[in-house]
Amino acid sequence: MTAPLSPDNSPRIAVAIAGASGRMGRMLIEAVLTSPDLQLSGALDAPGNPSLGTDAGAFLGRNTGVQITADLAQGLQGADVLIDFTRPEGTLAHLALAAERGVGVVIGTTGFSDAQKVQIRQFADKTAVLLSPNMSVGVNVTFKLLEMAAKALQEGGYDIEIVEAHHKHKVDAPSGTALKMGEVIAEAQGTQLADRAVYERFGHTGARVANSIGFASMRGGDIVGDHTVLFAGDGERIEISHKSSSRAGYANGSLRAARYLARQKAGLFDMYDVLGLK
């Protein structure tokens, strides 16, 4: 069968979605189905999920011809790129087979350990991998703004605090985005986040440690994702914030990432590569 063509008569990019019946998975499916240059090629979910065997577009009242499956080989069949917003263990299992088949993988999953990040880098020797704690274009522009601010405010005794808020179902804290913000700031100032991060405060903590980067996490309701970085100096405060009102920004950024990754053979990339911010 001849692959459908994009408006410019080039073949559409075949995209598979992991976590297809979740909130993010459904938004990604809808975004792919409405994109003229992309084609939904597969939909994956965990064994035992009640959506298995149903059409991936059923929640939209559409018949896509793509059934949700727990069979990874079936879900990756014909795919150019897999977009994965699941859990670390599941993502790594998906990545192992994708690397064997030369399928690019856009990873929006968070909560990876340092050892798991090493595994991701190893898989990137075999296929193209894009790893980002946040796929939103706006968030990644915010990272760049934080880099600029951190360099300019390195002198002058500015204290740095990162505050994030997410929905009550989020299982990791601080968020991957908040940690990335801390890493961006620390690296811009020639340091390592591990040497400066303060994740907990309780009881008699004493005065604030100079040059530390503090984190605070809030969980509740249906908050999609709010992040604010405070640079607090003597006589002034600078706040750089990003607030998400829906997951559409994550989905749109993920599709941009998929388009970029489809042109790469192998290697580890991030959203700075996609957006030309390096």
QUICOR-V673820 format. One line per field, one symbol per residue. ss: DSSP state (h for helix, s for strand, l for the rest). psi: psi as a letter, one per 30 degrees, with the letter a starting at -180 (. if undefined). burial: 1 if it has 9 or more other C-alpha atoms within 8 Angstrom, else 0. A space follows every 10 residues. Layout:
ss = ???
psi = ???
burial = ???
This chain:
ss = llllslllll slssssssll llhhhhhhhh hhhllllsss ssssllllll llllsllhhh llllllsssl lhhhhhllll sssslllhhh hhhhhhhhhh hllsssslll lllhhhhhhh hhhllllsss slllllhhhh hhhhhhhhhh hhllllllss ssssssllll lllllhhhhh hhhhhhhhll llhhhlssll llllllllll llsssssssl llllssssss sssllsssss sssslllhhh hhhhhhhhhh hlllllsssl hhhhhlll
psi = kkklllfggl klkkkkkkhf gleeeeeeee eefgkfglkj flkkllkfkf fkflkfgeff gkjfgjkklf jeeeffkgke kkkjibleee eeeeeeeeee fgklkjjfkl gkleeeeeee eefffflkkj kkfkfkeeee eeeeeeeeee efgelghkkk kkkkkllffk fkklleeeee eeeeeeefgg akefffkjfk kkajfalkkk gljkkkkkkl bgkejkkkkk jjajflkkkj lkkkflgeee eeeeeeeeee effkellkla feeefhf.
burial = 0000110000 1111111111 1001111111 1110001111 1111100000 0100111100 0010011111 0100110011 1111111100 1101111111 0111111111 1100011011 1011111111 1111111011 0111011101 1001000111 1111111100 0001110111 1111111110 0110011100 0000000000 0111111011 0011111111 1110001001 1101001011 1111111111 1100011111 11110000
